[in-house]
Amino acid sequence: MTETPSLRRVLGPVDAIAVVIGAIVGVGIFFTPSRVAALVGSGSWVLATWAIGGLIAVLGALTYADLGRLYPRTGGQYELLRDAFGPALGFVYVTCNATAIQAGSVAIIALVCSHNLALAVTGAPAGTLAGGLIAGGLIVALMGINAVGVRQGAAVQNATVVAKLLTLLAVVGAASWFGGAPAPPDAPVVAAPAPASASAIATAVGAGLVPVLFSFGGWQQALWIGGEMRRPRRDVPLSILVGVGVVVAIYLATNWAYLQLLGHARVAASDTVAADAVAVVWGEGGRRALAGAVALSAFGVLNAQLLTGPRLVYAMALDGRFFRSFAQLHARTSTPVPAIAMLGGTALVLLALAGARGIDRLLTGVVLIDGLFFALTGAALLVLRRRAPSGPEGPARPYPGYPVTAALFVLAECGVVWGAFADPAVRAAAHVGLAWIAAALLAYLALFRRGRPGEDE
């Protein structure tokens, strides 16, 4: 290891766009539509909920693109929260991200990948123990790949982005050519709720936005790898805007396709909605083929989490607000191996604690914490633009209308936080998320308020 780390600027605009798309289009679109349909009472409200989520994502893209021009460096989101609100908030965000947001996401994604991989190979989802073991093995393998080098992690990312977009286009194509085909007679049907009043609809949509925003999350990860981009001030905002635009379009089309092929009730009842939708047209062979494609997509977004997340931990440790060992890079590969081990190891612990059936609980905790810090990051743009319009990297003219888009984004994310408490089935997980934030703040006050333990300020 070396005490004088130096990240390598080897990533171009295509790599950055692939990171954004790959971080967003992972497993959410292959299982959260069922949860949304079960919470919202009709197909039209399902599409409306996804459209609202897409609008929030666009507002977030505009906000984060502007932040990317101000902070085009590795761990930029940590630095902007630190500079806007103080080091305590920056520490709490990075700690929660490494131990809850991304670690929880890694556990969820690995589970979905393992179940779909088993479905593709054997024709049936993996059992609880087998699914957990496969998921753990996937996490360990990708920890190793990303420890070898950022170029290797990016290569995996670029390849899987193409595969996952082709998978979603195949679902949309099936609906366009064969839409309205009858679902298999043995397909399960559930009676989804039908909210009658405006307040009931608002509550249902608010709860539905929790899984929707989980599926849309990921555009912020471009801010974490600016130090390894060749032209970060241009490519960070470009990758966010292009990546989010592509994802919003493909998500709306995919949800329309699910509803066309299965209908609202069967979407709400399905555990493998993408595979079941394709099976309507292409039978069991198509179902297993699509499950394999979903597993590949999950593998790609799992890689994205382990490629980008450790850079935040590294940036905070380099700033003197975390243990010195996490500010070290491997002498040969220039990768933050200790930070990769921290994120992957925490994900393995959460995987063991939540179990193969704990996806809903993990998802709610992840979205609650993420939503709070999305709102704070949007507010940070307003603070930083007023305080230092040029940014620490020199002049960076803001995008037109940034105060309005940032304010709307903050309000929307506050609504998502409210939505995390709107579903009684997972409300306890939302309370756990709040406790997690409080624990991170206590850790900062006890250990890092004056810098690293044993060091001068």
C-alpha positions as CSV (number, residue, x, y, z in Angstrom):
1,M,0.0,0.0,0.0
2,T,1.1,3.6,-0.5
3,E,0.7,6.7,1.8
4,T,0.6,9.0,-1.3
5,P,-2.4,7.8,-3.2
6,S,-3.0,9.0,-6.8
7,L,-6.1,7.9,-8.7
8,R,-5.7,7.4,-12.5
9,R,-7.7,9.5,-14.9
10,V,-8.6,6.8,-17.4
11,L,-12.4,7.1,-17.8
12,G,-14.0,8.8,-20.8
13,P,-17.6,10.0,-21.4
14,V,-18.8,6.6,-22.6
15,D,-17.5,5.0,-19.4
16,A,-19.2,7.7,-17.3
17,I,-22.6,7.4,-19.1
18,A,-22.3,3.6,-18.7
19,V,-21.7,4.0,-15.0
20,V,-24.8,6.2,-14.7
21,I,-27.1,3.9,-16.7
22,G,-25.6,0.8,-15.2
23,A,-26.0,2.1,-11.7
24,I,-29.7,3.0,-12.3
25,V,-30.9,0.1,-14.5
26,G,-30.1,-2.8,-12.3
27,V,-32.7,-5.1,-10.8
28,G,-35.3,-2.6,-9.6
29,I,-37.2,-2.5,-13.0
30,F,-37.3,-6.3,-12.9
31,F,-39.1,-6.7,-9.5
32,T,-40.3,-3.3,-8.2
33,P,-43.2,-2.9,-10.7
34,S,-45.0,-5.8,-8.9
35,R,-44.7,-3.9,-5.6
36,V,-45.9,-0.6,-7.2
37,A,-48.9,-2.4,-8.8
38,A,-49.8,-4.0,-5.5
39,L,-49.7,-0.5,-3.8
40,V,-51.5,1.5,-6.5
41,G,-55.0,0.5,-7.6
42,S,-54.9,0.6,-11.4
43,G,-52.7,0.4,-14.5
44,S,-53.1,4.1,-15.2
45,W,-52.0,5.0,-11.7
46,V,-49.1,2.6,-12.0
47,L,-47.8,4.5,-15.1
48,A,-48.5,7.9,-13.4
49,T,-46.4,6.8,-10.3
50,W,-43.5,5.8,-12.6
51,A,-43.9,9.1,-14.5
52,I,-43.7,11.1,-11.2
53,G,-40.6,9.1,-10.3
54,G,-39.1,9.9,-13.7
55,L,-39.8,13.6,-13.1
56,I,-38.1,13.5,-9.8
57,A,-35.1,11.7,-11.4
58,V,-34.9,14.5,-14.1
59,L,-35.0,17.1,-11.4
60,G,-32.2,15.2,-9.6
61,A,-30.2,14.9,-12.8
62,L,-30.4,18.7,-13.4
63,T,-29.4,19.4,-9.8
64,Y,-26.5,16.8,-9.7
65,A,-25.3,17.9,-13.2
66,D,-24.8,21.4,-11.8
67,L,-23.1,20.0,-8.7
68,G,-20.8,18.0,-11.0
69,R,-19.6,21.2,-12.5
70,L,-18.8,22.6,-9.1
71,Y,-17.2,19.5,-7.7
72,P,-15.7,17.4,-10.5
73,R,-13.6,15.3,-8.2
74,T,-13.6,11.9,-6.6
75,G,-16.0,11.8,-3.7
76,G,-17.6,15.1,-4.8
77,Q,-20.8,14.5,-3.0
78,Y,-19.0,14.2,0.3
79,E,-17.1,17.4,-0.2
80,L,-20.1,19.4,-1.2
81,L,-22.1,18.3,1.8
82,R,-19.1,19.1,4.0
83,D,-18.7,22.5,2.5
84,A,-22.4,23.4,2.6
85,F,-23.4,22.1,6.0
86,G,-20.2,21.1,7.9
87,P,-18.1,17.9,8.2
88,A,-20.6,16.1,10.5
89,L,-23.2,15.9,7.7
90,G,-20.6,14.8,5.2
91,F,-19.4,12.0,7.6
92,V,-22.9,10.8,8.3
93,Y,-23.8,10.6,4.6
94,V,-20.7,8.6,3.6
95,T,-21.0,6.3,6.6
96,C,-24.7,5.7,6.0
97,N,-24.0,5.2,2.3
98,A,-21.2,2.6,2.9
99,T,-23.0,0.7,5.6
100,A,-26.7,1.1,4.7
101,I,-27.5,2.7,1.3
102,Q,-25.1,1.0,-1.0
103,A,-24.4,-2.0,1.3
104,G,-28.1,-2.7,1.4
105,S,-28.4,-2.2,-2.3
106,V,-25.6,-4.6,-2.9
107,A,-27.3,-7.2,-0.8
108,I,-30.7,-6.7,-2.6
109,I,-29.1,-6.9,-6.0
110,A,-27.0,-9.9,-5.3
111,L,-30.2,-11.8,-4.1
112,V,-32.1,-10.9,-7.2
113,C,-29.2,-11.9,-9.3
114,S,-28.9,-15.3,-7.6
115,H,-32.6,-16.1,-7.9
116,N,-32.7,-15.2,-11.6
117,L,-29.5,-17.1,-12.3
118,A,-31.0,-20.2,-10.7
119,L,-34.2,-19.7,-12.7
120,A,-32.3,-19.5,-15.9
121,V,-30.2,-22.6,-15.2
122,T,-32.7,-24.9,-13.4
123,G,-36.1,-23.4,-14.3
124,A,-36.9,-22.6,-10.6
125,P,-35.7,-19.8,-8.3
126,A,-32.9,-20.6,-5.8
127,G,-33.9,-21.8,-2.3
128,T,-33.3,-19.6,0.7
129,L,-29.9,-21.1,1.6
130,A,-28.7,-21.6,-1.9
131,G,-29.8,-18.1,-3.0
132,G,-27.9,-16.5,-0.1
133,L,-24.7,-18.5,-0.8
134,I,-24.8,-17.6,-4.5
135,A,-25.4,-13.9,-3.6
136,G,-22.5,-13.9,-1.2
137,G,-20.2,-15.5,-3.8
138,L,-21.1,-12.8,-6.4
139,I,-20.3,-10.0,-4.0
140,V,-16.9,-11.5,-3.2
141,A,-16.1,-12.1,-6.9
142,L,-16.8,-8.5,-7.8
143,M,-14.9,-7.1,-4.8
144,G,-11.9,-8.9,-6.3
145,I,-12.5,-7.6,-9.9
146,N,-12.8,-4.0,-8.7
147,A,-9.7,-4.3,-6.5
148,V,-7.7,-5.3,-9.6
149,G,-8.3,-1.9,-11.3
150,V,-10.8,0.7,-12.2
151,R,-10.4,-0.1,-15.9
152,Q,-11.4,-3.7,-15.3
153,G,-14.5,-2.6,-13.3
154,A,-15.5,-0.2,-16.0
155,A,-15.1,-2.9,-18.7
156,V,-17.6,-5.1,-16.9
157,Q,-19.9,-2.1,-16.6
158,N,-19.9,-1.2,-20.2
159,A,-20.6,-4.8,-21.4
160,T,-23.5,-5.3,-19.0
161,V,-25.1,-1.9,-19.8
162,V,-25.6,-3.0,-23.4
163,A,-27.0,-6.4,-22.3
164,K,-29.5,-4.9,-19.9
165,L,-30.8,-2.3,-22.3
166,L,-31.3,-5.0,-25.0
167,T,-33.3,-7.1,-22.4
168,L,-35.7,-4.2,-21.6
169,L,-36.1,-3.4,-25.3
170,A,-37.0,-7.1,-25.9
171,V,-39.8,-6.9,-23.3
172,V,-41.1,-3.7,-24.9
173,G,-40.8,-5.2,-28.4
174,A,-42.8,-8.3,-27.3
175,A,-45.6,-6.0,-26.0
176,S,-45.6,-3.9,-29.1
177,W,-45.9,-6.9,-31.4
178,F,-48.1,-9.2,-29.3
179,G,-49.7,-6.8,-26.7
180,G,-53.0,-8.0,-25.3
181,A,-52.1,-11.7,-25.6
182,P,-53.9,-13.7,-22.9
183,A,-51.9,-14.5,-19.8
184,P,-51.4,-18.2,-19.0
185,P,-54.5,-19.7,-17.4
186,D,-52.6,-20.7,-14.3
187,A,-51.1,-17.2,-13.8
188,P,-51.8,-15.9,-10.2
189,V,-54.2,-13.0,-9.8
190,V,-54.5,-10.7,-6.8
191,A,-57.1,-8.0,-6.0
192,A,-55.0,-4.8,-5.9
193,P,-56.4,-1.9,-3.7
194,A,-58.5,0.7,-5.4
195,P,-58.1,4.0,-3.5
196,A,-61.4,5.9,-3.6
197,S,-60.4,9.3,-2.2
198,A,-57.8,11.9,-3.2
199,S,-56.0,11.3,0.2
200,A,-56.0,7.6,-0.3
201,I,-54.6,8.0,-3.8
202,A,-51.9,10.3,-2.6
203,T,-50.9,7.8,0.1
204,A,-50.8,4.9,-2.3
205,V,-48.7,6.9,-4.8
206,G,-46.4,8.1,-2.0
207,A,-45.9,4.5,-0.9
208,G,-45.4,3.4,-4.5
209,L,-42.7,6.0,-5.0
210,V,-40.5,4.2,-2.6
211,P,-39.8,1.2,-4.9
212,V,-39.9,3.5,-7.9
213,L,-37.2,5.8,-6.6
214,F,-35.1,2.7,-5.6
215,S,-35.3,1.7,-9.3
216,F,-34.3,5.2,-10.4
217,G,-31.5,5.8,-7.9
218,G,-27.9,5.8,-9.1
219,W,-27.3,9.0,-11.2
220,Q,-25.4,10.5,-8.2
221,Q,-22.6,7.9,-8.6
222,A,-21.0,9.9,-11.4
223,L,-20.1,12.5,-8.7
224,W,-18.1,9.9,-6.9
225,I,-15.6,9.0,-9.7
226,G,-14.7,12.5,-11.1
227,G,-11.1,12.0,-10.0
228,E,-10.8,9.2,-12.5
229,M,-12.4,10.9,-15.5
230,R,-10.2,12.6,-18.1
231,R,-12.5,15.6,-18.4
232,P,-14.7,15.6,-15.3
233,R,-16.1,19.1,-15.5
234,R,-17.7,18.2,-18.9
235,D,-18.3,14.5,-18.5
236,V,-19.8,14.4,-15.0
237,P,-22.9,16.5,-15.9
238,L,-23.0,15.0,-19.5
239,S,-23.2,11.5,-18.1
240,I,-25.9,12.3,-15.6
241,L,-28.2,14.1,-18.0
242,V,-27.8,11.6,-20.8
243,G,-28.0,8.6,-18.5
244,V,-31.1,9.7,-16.7
245,G,-32.9,10.7,-19.9
246,V,-32.3,7.2,-21.4
247,V,-33.5,5.5,-18.2
248,V,-36.7,7.5,-17.8
249,A,-37.7,6.6,-21.4
250,I,-36.9,2.9,-21.1
251,Y,-38.6,2.6,-17.7
252,L,-41.9,4.1,-18.8
253,A,-41.9,1.9,-21.9
254,T,-41.1,-1.2,-19.9
255,N,-43.9,-0.7,-17.4
256,W,-46.3,-0.1,-20.2
257,A,-45.1,-3.5,-21.7
258,Y,-45.7,-5.3,-18.4
259,L,-49.2,-4.0,-18.2
260,Q,-49.9,-4.9,-21.8
261,L,-48.7,-8.4,-21.5
262,L,-50.0,-9.4,-18.0
263,G,-52.5,-6.8,-16.9
264,H,-52.5,-4.9,-13.7
265,A,-53.6,-7.7,-11.3
266,R,-51.0,-10.2,-12.7
267,V,-48.2,-7.7,-12.5
268,A,-49.1,-7.1,-8.9
269,A,-49.0,-10.8,-8.1
270,S,-45.8,-11.7,-10.0
271,D,-42.4,-12.4,-8.3
272,T,-40.6,-12.4,-11.6
273,V,-42.6,-9.9,-13.6
274,A,-40.2,-9.5,-16.6
275,A,-39.8,-13.3,-17.1
276,D,-43.6,-13.8,-16.7
277,A,-44.4,-11.1,-19.2
278,V,-42.1,-12.6,-21.8
279,A,-43.5,-16.1,-21.1
280,V,-46.9,-14.9,-22.4
281,V,-45.4,-14.6,-25.9
282,W,-42.4,-17.0,-25.9
283,G,-43.3,-19.6,-23.3
284,E,-40.9,-21.3,-20.8
285,G,-37.9,-20.9,-23.0
286,G,-38.4,-17.2,-23.2
287,R,-39.0,-17.0,-19.5
288,R,-35.7,-18.7,-18.7
289,A,-33.8,-16.7,-21.3
290,L,-35.0,-13.5,-19.8
291,A,-34.2,-14.6,-16.3
292,G,-30.6,-15.1,-17.5
293,A,-30.6,-11.6,-18.9
294,V,-31.9,-10.2,-15.6
295,A,-29.1,-12.0,-13.8
296,L,-26.6,-10.4,-16.1
297,S,-28.2,-7.0,-15.6
298,A,-28.0,-7.5,-11.8
299,F,-24.4,-8.5,-12.1
300,G,-23.7,-5.2,-13.9
301,V,-25.3,-3.0,-11.3
302,L,-23.7,-4.9,-8.5
303,N,-20.4,-4.1,-10.1
304,A,-21.4,-0.4,-10.4
305,Q,-22.0,-0.2,-6.6
306,L,-18.6,-1.7,-5.8
307,L,-16.9,0.4,-8.5
308,T,-18.2,3.8,-7.3
309,G,-19.1,3.6,-3.6
310,P,-15.6,3.0,-2.1
311,R,-14.5,6.3,-3.7
312,L,-16.6,8.2,-1.2
313,V,-15.1,6.4,1.8
314,Y,-11.6,7.0,0.3
315,A,-12.3,10.7,-0.1
316,M,-13.5,11.1,3.4
317,A,-10.5,9.3,4.9
318,L,-8.2,11.4,2.7
319,D,-9.9,14.4,4.3
320,G,-8.9,13.2,7.7
321,R,-12.4,12.4,8.9
322,F,-12.1,8.6,8.9
323,F,-9.5,6.0,9.7
324,R,-6.2,6.5,7.9
325,S,-6.1,3.0,6.4
326,F,-9.1,3.8,4.2
327,A,-7.2,6.7,2.6
328,Q,-4.7,4.2,1.1
329,L,-4.6,2.9,-2.4
330,H,-3.0,-0.3,-3.6
331,A,0.6,0.4,-4.8
332,R,0.1,-1.5,-8.1
333,T,-3.5,-1.1,-9.0
334,S,-4.3,2.4,-7.5
335,T,-7.6,1.1,-6.2
336,P,-9.1,1.8,-2.7
337,V,-8.9,-1.8,-1.6
338,P,-9.7,-1.2,2.1
339,A,-12.8,0.8,1.1
340,I,-13.9,-1.9,-1.3
341,A,-13.5,-4.4,1.5
342,M,-15.6,-2.3,3.9
343,L,-18.5,-1.9,1.5
344,G,-18.5,-5.5,0.3
345,G,-18.1,-6.9,3.8
346,T,-20.9,-4.8,5.2
347,A,-23.2,-6.0,2.4
348,L,-22.3,-9.6,3.3
349,V,-23.3,-8.9,6.9
350,L,-26.7,-7.3,5.8
351,L,-27.3,-10.2,3.5
352,A,-26.9,-12.7,6.4
353,L,-29.0,-10.6,8.8
354,A,-31.9,-9.9,6.4
355,G,-32.0,-13.3,4.8
356,A,-33.2,-14.1,1.3
357,R,-36.8,-12.9,2.1
358,G,-35.7,-9.5,3.5
359,I,-35.8,-7.5,0.3
360,D,-38.7,-5.2,1.2
361,R,-37.2,-4.3,4.5
362,L,-33.8,-3.6,3.0
363,L,-35.3,-1.6,0.2
364,T,-37.4,0.7,2.5
365,G,-34.4,1.4,4.7
366,V,-32.2,2.2,1.7
367,V,-34.8,4.6,0.1
368,L,-35.5,6.4,3.4
369,I,-31.8,7.2,4.1
370,D,-31.1,7.9,0.4
371,G,-34.1,10.3,0.1
372,L,-33.0,12.3,3.1
373,F,-29.6,12.8,1.7
374,F,-30.9,13.5,-1.8
375,A,-32.9,16.4,-0.3
376,L,-29.9,17.7,1.6
377,T,-27.7,17.5,-1.5
378,G,-30.2,19.5,-3.5
379,A,-30.3,22.1,-0.7
380,A,-26.5,22.1,-0.7
381,L,-26.5,23.4,-4.3
382,L,-28.6,26.4,-3.3
383,V,-26.2,27.1,-0.4
384,L,-23.0,26.6,-2.4
385,R,-24.1,28.6,-5.5
386,R,-25.0,31.6,-3.2
387,R,-21.8,31.3,-1.1
388,A,-19.2,30.5,-3.9
389,P,-20.7,30.6,-7.4
390,S,-17.4,29.7,-9.0
391,G,-16.8,26.4,-7.1
392,P,-13.5,25.1,-5.8
393,E,-12.3,24.1,-9.3
394,G,-12.7,27.6,-10.7
395,P,-15.5,29.3,-12.7
396,A,-18.5,27.1,-13.4
397,R,-21.6,29.0,-14.7
398,P,-24.8,27.5,-13.3
399,Y,-27.5,26.0,-15.5
400,P,-30.5,28.3,-16.1
401,G,-33.3,27.8,-13.6
402,Y,-31.2,25.8,-11.1
403,P,-32.8,27.3,-8.0
404,V,-36.3,26.2,-9.1
405,T,-35.2,22.7,-10.2
406,A,-33.1,22.2,-7.0
407,A,-36.0,23.4,-4.8
408,L,-38.5,21.1,-6.5
409,F,-36.1,18.2,-6.2
410,V,-35.8,18.8,-2.4
411,L,-39.5,18.9,-2.0
412,A,-40.0,15.8,-4.0
413,E,-37.5,13.8,-2.0
414,C,-39.1,15.0,1.2
415,G,-42.3,13.4,-0.2
416,V,-40.5,10.2,-0.8
417,V,-39.3,10.1,2.8
418,W,-42.9,10.5,3.8
419,G,-43.8,7.7,1.5
420,A,-41.4,5.4,3.3
421,F,-43.7,5.6,6.3
422,A,-46.9,5.3,4.3
423,D,-46.8,1.5,3.9
424,P,-47.5,-0.1,7.3
425,A,-45.9,-3.4,6.1
426,V,-42.4,-2.0,6.1
427,R,-42.7,1.0,8.4
428,A,-40.5,-0.6,11.0
429,A,-37.6,-0.6,8.4
430,A,-38.1,3.2,8.0
431,H,-37.6,3.7,11.7
432,V,-34.4,1.5,11.6
433,G,-33.2,3.8,8.8
434,L,-33.6,6.9,11.1
435,A,-31.8,5.0,13.9
436,W,-28.9,4.3,11.5
437,I,-28.5,8.0,10.8
438,A,-28.5,8.8,14.5
439,A,-25.9,6.1,15.1
440,A,-23.6,7.5,12.4
441,L,-23.9,11.0,14.0
442,L,-23.0,9.6,17.4
443,A,-19.9,7.8,15.9
444,Y,-18.8,11.1,14.4
445,L,-19.2,13.0,17.6
446,A,-17.4,10.3,19.6
447,L,-14.5,9.6,17.2
448,F,-14.0,12.1,14.3
449,R,-15.2,15.5,15.4
450,R,-11.6,16.7,15.7
451,G,-10.2,14.6,12.8
452,R,-8.9,11.1,13.0
453,P,-8.3,9.6,16.4
454,G,-4.8,10.3,17.6
455,E,-4.2,13.1,15.0
456,D,-4.1,16.9,15.3
457,E,-6.9,18.8,13.6
